[in-house]
Amino acid sequence: MALTWATGVRFGRATKRNERENELHLAAKCLRRFGSSSGPKNAFYYLYYAKIGIGTPPKEYYVQVDTGSDIMWINCIQCRECPKKGYHGLELTLYDPEDSFTWKPVTCASEFCAEINGGAVTGCKPNASCLYTETYGDGSYSIGYFVKDVVQYDSVSGDLETKLANGSVIFGCGARQSGNLGTSEEALDGILGFGKSNSSIISQLASSGKVKKMFAHCLDGDNGGGIFAIGHVVQPKVNSTPLIPDEPHYSANVMKIEVGTQFLNLSTSTHGPGDKRRTIIDSGTTLAYLPDAIYKPMVNEIVAGQPDLRLRTLHDQYTCFKYSGSVDDAFPAVTFYFENSLSLKVYPHDYLFAFEDFLCFGWQNNGLDSLSTTDTILLGDLVLSNKLVLYDLENQTIGWTEYNCSSTIKLRDEITGSVHLVGPHSIPSGGRRMSSRYLISFLLITALLHHMIY
């Protein structure tokens, strides 16, 4: 991978490292939720992540791509307990602001800090760092402080061609992680937040005029590889549904759910009468989470044609069974119907996964997880694979279409009006390839963050 060296000067330090560590110790004692993702993260440990370049001179970092949270953070030099090797043996790197000529401190008196705190920070001292705590649906969290530095990316320069570019963004310098974020089996260098708020990477790049607030991903669940593109996708055509206003996540209303040829009853919501169900689309969650009133009848309907099937629960979490035949022949598809006649069809090979010689449902019961919102449907990566999903914050819509994610899409340059082909991308991970069923790579175009892998 080619790296560019941006010009710049070394900025003065706002605080020394030991002073910043004292600030972080205080932050750890009073956790504050600046933003939380929508659901339990990576229950089955399949992570979508990108290799990005940060700083001058640039260093490479692996970050999980997450549309369910807002900020980007990278493990920092203060993180003494962070693993050196992470998911699938990836070599991890700690970010040191003082190694970059282009870093800037972000103080608690900054406009950015006031915005994420919902107002001026109480007790803010001159030149003190802006601290963050990002809490996730599985109870894990990241604690650190914000910095500003150059992130390198590629922009479209022609059909299947890109050129290097860069932009300055504010992100978290993570000093302490908990739960899955700190275990070597699941750890990465950080998380890339692509949520809706002004603090997310897509919003920061858009505010600088570099991109439009629209992006798409296409996850090839069969062959590995895929596309993650920022910009206006003009081909294929994608039908869309309105995003629910004033929601922190990418949420839309489900009107009906069909299992095979049978429709489920959605009118048991505790929010009152009606058949709508709030549904969150979240690339940072692996499985799909359903309210108990939907989960039970859905599973019953799925297995109705297999009366001899014996269901069992593995690890107190996954509903599983033994089966050796073709799942697409034996089990029904599940279709979600949204407003504006948009539907999402999930095939058995998408909602079932192999685990310890069993097949297990990618559907999970929200009612069994006290951390979940029990009346909300949450759709993660397992049911979004083999579909081009388009997030359009310019028009406040979200949409998708079934698509061959090994093929190309067409992306329009908003400045010149030209249309270019964007293709899939796939690279080895940690010096070796993972199984193709759960290997996914993205090419992030118009703001390409080098390479993206699953």
C-alpha positions in Angstrom: 0.0 0.0 0.0 1.4 3.4 -1.0 1.6 6.0 1.8 1.6 9.7 1.4 3.5 12.2 3.5 1.5 15.3 4.3 3.2 18.5 5.0 2.7 20.2 8.3 4.3 21.5 11.5 4.5 20.0 14.9 2.0 21.6 17.3 2.6 22.4 20.9 1.4 20.0 23.5 -1.6 21.0 25.6 -0.9 18.6 28.4 1.9 16.2 29.3 1.2 12.5 29.3 1.1 12.0 33.0 -1.3 14.9 33.4 -3.6 13.4 30.7 -3.4 10.0 32.5 -4.7 11.7 35.7 -7.6 13.1 33.7 -8.4 9.6 32.3 -8.3 8.1 35.8 -11.0 10.6 36.8 -13.0 9.8 33.6 -12.9 6.1 34.5 -14.4 6.8 37.9 -17.3 8.8 36.4 -18.4 7.1 33.2 -20.5 9.3 30.9 -22.3 7.9 27.9 -21.6 10.3 25.0 -23.1 7.8 22.6 -24.0 4.1 22.6 -24.4 1.7 19.9 -27.8 0.1 19.3 -27.2 -3.5 20.3 -25.1 -6.3 21.5 -21.8 -6.2 19.6 -20.3 -9.1 17.7 -22.1 -11.8 19.7 -20.5 -14.3 17.3 -17.2 -12.6 16.8 -17.3 -11.8 13.1 -15.9 -8.3 12.7 -16.0 -6.0 9.7 -12.9 -3.8 9.9 -10.8 -1.4 7.9 -7.0 -0.7 7.6 -6.6 3.0 7.7 -3.7 5.5 7.7 -3.5 8.1 10.5 -0.9 10.8 11.2 2.1 12.4 9.5 4.1 10.2 8.7 1.1 7.9 8.5 0.8 4.6 10.5 -1.7 1.8 9.8 -4.5 0.8 12.1 -7.3 -1.7 12.0 -10.7 -0.4 13.0 -14.2 -2.0 13.1 -16.7 -0.3 10.8 -19.8 0.5 12.9 -22.9 2.3 11.7 -24.4 1.9 15.2 -22.0 4.3 17.0 -20.7 7.8 16.2 -17.1 8.4 17.2 -14.0 6.9 15.8 -11.4 5.9 18.4 -7.9 4.3 18.3 -6.0 2.6 21.1 -3.5 5.1 22.3 0.0 5.0 23.8 -1.5 5.3 27.3 -3.3 2.0 26.9 -0.9 -0.3 28.9 -3.3 -3.3 28.9 -4.2 -3.3 25.2 -3.2 -6.5 23.4 -0.4 -6.5 20.8 -2.2 -9.1 18.7 -5.9 -9.0 18.0 -8.6 -10.6 15.9 -7.3 -13.4 13.7 -3.7 -12.6 14.8 -3.7 -9.0 13.5 -0.6 -7.0 14.5 -2.0 -4.1 16.5 -0.5 -0.6 16.9 -0.9 2.0 19.6 -1.4 5.6 18.3 1.0 8.1 19.8 0.0 11.7 19.0 3.6 12.9 19.6 4.8 10.8 16.7 2.6 12.8 14.3 3.6 16.2 12.9 -0.1 17.0 12.2 -1.9 16.2 15.5 -3.7 18.8 17.4 -5.1 18.6 21.0 -8.9 18.9 21.5 -9.6 20.7 24.7 -12.7 20.5 26.9 -13.4 24.2 26.0 -13.7 23.4 22.3 -16.9 23.6 20.4 -16.7 19.8 19.5 -16.4 18.9 23.2 -19.4 21.1 24.1 -21.5 19.5 21.4 -20.9 15.8 22.4 -21.5 16.7 26.0 -24.7 18.6 25.3 -23.3 21.9 26.6 -20.2 23.4 28.2 -18.1 20.9 30.2 -18.5 21.4 33.9 -15.1 22.0 35.7 -13.2 22.5 32.4 -9.7 23.8 33.1 -7.5 25.7 30.6 -5.9 23.4 28.1 -7.4 20.3 29.7 -8.3 17.4 27.2 -11.8 16.7 26.0 -12.5 13.2 27.5 -14.8 10.6 26.1 -16.5 7.4 27.2 -18.1 5.3 24.5 -20.4 2.7 25.9 -21.7 -0.2 23.7 -24.7 -2.5 23.9 -22.9 -5.4 25.3 -21.7 -3.4 28.3 -18.1 -2.8 27.0 -16.7 0.7 26.8 -13.7 2.7 25.6 -12.3 5.6 27.7 -9.9 8.2 26.4 -9.4 11.7 25.1 -10.0 13.4 21.8 -7.3 14.5 19.3 -7.3 15.8 15.8 -5.1 14.4 13.1 -4.9 13.6 9.4 -6.6 10.4 8.1 -5.5 9.2 4.7 -8.0 7.9 2.2 -8.4 7.5 -1.6 -10.9 9.2 -3.9 -12.2 8.0 -7.2 -10.1 9.2 -10.1 -11.5 7.0 -12.9 -13.1 3.6 -13.5 -11.7 1.2 -10.9 -9.0 3.8 -10.2 -8.3 5.9 -7.0 -5.9 8.5 -5.9 -4.6 9.2 -2.4 -6.2 12.1 -0.5 -6.4 13.1 3.2 -8.6 15.0 5.7 -8.3 16.1 9.3 -10.8 14.5 11.7 -11.4 14.4 15.4 -11.2 11.0 17.0 -10.8 9.4 20.4 -7.4 8.3 21.7 -8.4 5.3 23.7 -6.5 4.7 27.0 -8.7 2.0 28.6 -11.0 -0.7 27.1 -13.3 -3.2 28.7 -15.1 -6.4 27.8 -14.7 -7.7 24.2 -12.8 -4.6 23.2 -9.8 -5.6 25.2 -9.6 -9.3 24.5 -7.0 -10.5 22.0 -9.6 -12.8 20.3 -11.7 -9.8 19.3 -9.5 -6.8 19.7 -8.8 -4.3 16.9 -6.9 -1.0 17.0 -10.3 0.8 17.4 -13.7 1.5 16.0 -14.8 3.6 13.0 -18.1 5.3 13.9 -20.3 5.9 10.9 -23.4 6.9 12.8 -25.7 9.9 12.2 -24.3 12.5 14.7 -22.1 15.4 13.9 -19.2 13.7 15.6 -19.1 10.7 13.2 -16.5 10.4 10.4 -19.1 10.7 7.6 -20.4 13.9 9.2 -17.0 15.4 9.8 -15.8 14.7 6.2 -19.1 16.2 4.9 -18.8 19.3 7.0 -15.4 20.0 5.4 -17.0 19.8 2.0 -15.1 16.7 1.0 -18.0 14.3 0.7 -21.8 14.1 0.7 -23.5 12.5 3.7 -24.4 9.2 1.9 -22.6 5.9 1.8 -23.3 2.2 0.9 -22.0 -1.2 1.8 -22.3 -4.5 0.0 -21.2 -7.6 2.0 -20.4 -10.6 -0.1 -21.3 -13.4 2.3 -20.6 -16.2 -0.3 -17.2 -15.4 -1.8 -15.7 -12.8 0.6 -15.0 -9.3 -0.6 -17.3 -6.4 -1.0 -17.7 -2.7 -1.3 -18.0 0.2 1.1 -18.4 3.5 -0.8 -19.0 7.1 0.3 -20.9 9.0 -2.3 -24.0 8.9 -4.6 -24.6 5.4 -5.9 -26.3 5.7 -9.3 -26.2 2.0 -10.3 -27.8 -0.2 -9.2 -31.0 1.6 -8.5 -31.9 1.3 -4.8 -35.5 1.7 -3.4 -35.6 3.5 -0.1 -37.7 4.0 3.0 -37.7 7.1 5.3 -35.5 7.2 8.3 -37.5 7.7 11.5 -36.9 11.4 12.5 -35.0 12.4 15.6 -33.6 8.9 16.1 -29.9 8.5 17.1 -29.6 5.4 14.9 -30.4 4.4 11.3 -34.0 3.4 12.1 -37.0 2.7 9.9 -40.5 1.3 10.3 -41.2 -2.4 9.6 -44.9 -2.7 8.5 -45.1 -6.5 8.1 -43.0 -9.6 8.5 -43.6 -12.7 6.4 -42.2 -16.2 7.1 -42.6 -18.3 4.0 -46.2 -17.4 3.2 -47.4 -16.6 6.7 -47.5 -13.1 8.2 -46.6 -12.5 11.8 -48.7 -10.4 14.2 -46.9 -7.1 14.9 -49.6 -5.4 16.9 -48.5 -6.4 20.4 -46.1 -3.5 20.9 -46.2 -2.0 24.4 -46.0 1.4 22.7 -49.7 1.1 21.8 -51.8 -0.1 18.9 -50.5 -0.3 15.4 -48.5 -2.6 13.2 -45.2 -0.6 12.9 -42.0 -1.8 14.5 -39.0 0.4 14.9 -36.0 -1.3 13.2 -32.4 -0.4 13.5 -29.8 -1.2 10.7 -26.4 -1.6 12.4 -23.2 -2.9 10.7 -21.5 -3.1 14.1 -23.8 -6.0 15.2 -23.4 -9.4 13.8 -26.8 -11.1 14.4 -30.4 -9.9 14.4 -32.4 -9.1 17.5 -36.2 -9.4 17.8 -38.8 -8.7 20.4 -40.0 -11.8 22.2 -43.4 -11.4 20.7 -41.9 -11.7 17.2 -39.0 -14.0 17.9 -41.0 -17.0 19.3 -43.7 -17.1 16.5 -41.0 -16.6 13.9 -38.8 -19.5 15.0 -41.9 -21.7 15.4 -43.0 -20.9 11.9 -39.5 -21.5 10.5 -39.3 -25.0 12.0 -43.0 -25.9 11.4 -42.1 -27.9 8.3 -39.5 -29.9 10.1 -41.5 -31.7 13.0 -38.6 -34.0 13.9 -36.2 -31.1 14.4 -34.8 -31.0 17.9 -33.9 -27.5 19.1 -31.3 -26.9 21.8 -29.6 -23.9 23.3 -25.9 -23.6 23.2 -23.9 -21.3 25.5 -27.2 -20.0 26.9 -27.5 -17.9 23.8 -27.9 -19.6 20.5 -30.9 -21.7 19.4 -29.4 -24.6 17.4 -30.2 -27.9 15.8 -28.6 -30.7 13.8 -29.2 -30.7 10.0 -27.3 -32.0 7.1 -29.5 -31.1 4.1 -30.0 -28.0 2.0 -31.3 -25.3 4.3 -32.8 -23.3 1.4 -34.9 -26.2 0.4 -36.0 -27.1 4.0 -36.6 -23.7 5.6 -38.6 -20.6 4.5 -37.2 -17.2 3.7 -38.1 -14.3 6.1 -39.2 -11.0 4.5 -39.4 -7.6 6.3 -41.7 -5.1 4.6 -40.9 -1.4 5.2 -42.7 1.9 4.3 -42.6 2.9 0.7 -42.9 -0.7 -0.5 -39.3 -1.6 0.4 -38.7 -5.2 1.4 -35.8 -7.1 2.8 -35.7 -10.8 2.1 -33.5 -13.0 4.3 -32.8 -16.5 3.0 -32.1 -19.5 5.3 -28.4 -19.6 4.3 -28.2 -16.0 5.5 -30.0 -16.4 8.9 -28.5 -19.8 9.8 -24.8 -20.2 10.7 -22.7 -23.3 11.5 -21.4 -23.6 15.1 -20.0 -26.6 16.9 -21.5 -29.2 14.4 -24.8 -27.5 14.7 -26.8 -25.0 12.7 -27.9 -22.0 14.7 -30.3 -19.2 14.2 -28.9 -15.7 13.5 -32.1 -14.5 15.2 -31.8 -13.6 18.9 -34.5 -12.9 21.5 -34.3 -9.4 22.8 -36.4 -10.5 25.8 -33.5 -12.6 27.0 -31.1 -9.7 27.0 -31.6 -7.0 29.6 -29.2 -4.7 27.6 -31.5 -4.6 24.6 -34.5 -2.5 23.8 -37.2 -5.2 23.9 -39.6 -3.5 21.5 -37.1 -2.8 18.8 -35.9 -4.9 15.9 -32.1 -4.8 15.3 -30.7 -6.1 12.0 -27.0 -6.8 11.8 -24.6 -8.0 9.2 -25.7 -11.7 9.0 -29.0 -10.7 7.4 -27.6 -7.8 5.4 -25.1 -9.8 3.4 -25.4 -10.0 -0.4 -27.3 -6.8 -0.4 -26.3 -3.3 -1.4 -27.4 -1.1 1.6 -27.5 2.7 1.0 -27.5 5.2 3.8 -28.6 8.7 2.6 -28.5 11.3 5.3 -28.9 14.1 2.7 -32.4 12.9 2.1 -33.0 11.1 5.4 -33.6 7.7 3.8 -32.2 4.2 3.9 -32.6 1.5 1.3 -31.1 -1.7 -0.2 -31.4 -4.2 -3.0 -30.2 -7.8 -3.5 -26.9 -7.6 -5.3 -23.8 -9.5 -6.4 -21.2 -7.9 -4.1 -18.4 -9.4 -6.3 -19.5 -7.1 -9.1 -19.2 -3.3 -9.6 -21.3 -0.3 -8.8 -21.4 3.1 -10.3 -20.6 6.2 -8.2 -21.1 9.8 -9.2 -18.5 12.5 -8.4 -20.5 15.3 -6.9 -18.0 17.9 -7.9 -17.4 17.0 -11.6 -20.7 15.1 -12.2 -18.7 12.2 -13.8 -19.7 8.6 -13.0 -17.1 6.0 -12.3 -17.1 2.2 -11.7 -16.2 1.0 -8.2 -15.3 -2.6 -7.7 -15.0 -5.0 -4.8 -11.7 -5.4 -2.9 -10.2 -8.3 -0.9 -6.9 -8.6 0.9 -5.4 -11.2 3.2 -5.8 -10.7 7.0 -3.0 -11.1 9.5 -0.9 -12.8 6.8 -3.5 -15.5 6.1 -7.0 -15.7 4.7 -10.0 -16.5 6.7 -12.8 -18.8 5.5 -14.6 -17.3 2.6 -18.0 -17.5 4.3 -17.0 -15.0 6.9 -14.3 -13.0 5.1 -15.5 -9.7 3.8 -13.4 -6.8 2.4 -14.6 -3.3 1.6 -13.3 -0.6 -0.7 -14.2 2.7 0.8 -14.4 5.1 -2.1 -14.5 8.9 -2.2 -13.3 8.4 1.4 -11.4 5.2 0.9 -9.8 4.1 4.2 -7.2 2.0 2.4 -8.6 -1.6 2.8 -11.5 -3.0 4.6 -11.8 -6.7 5.8 -14.1 -9.0 7.5 
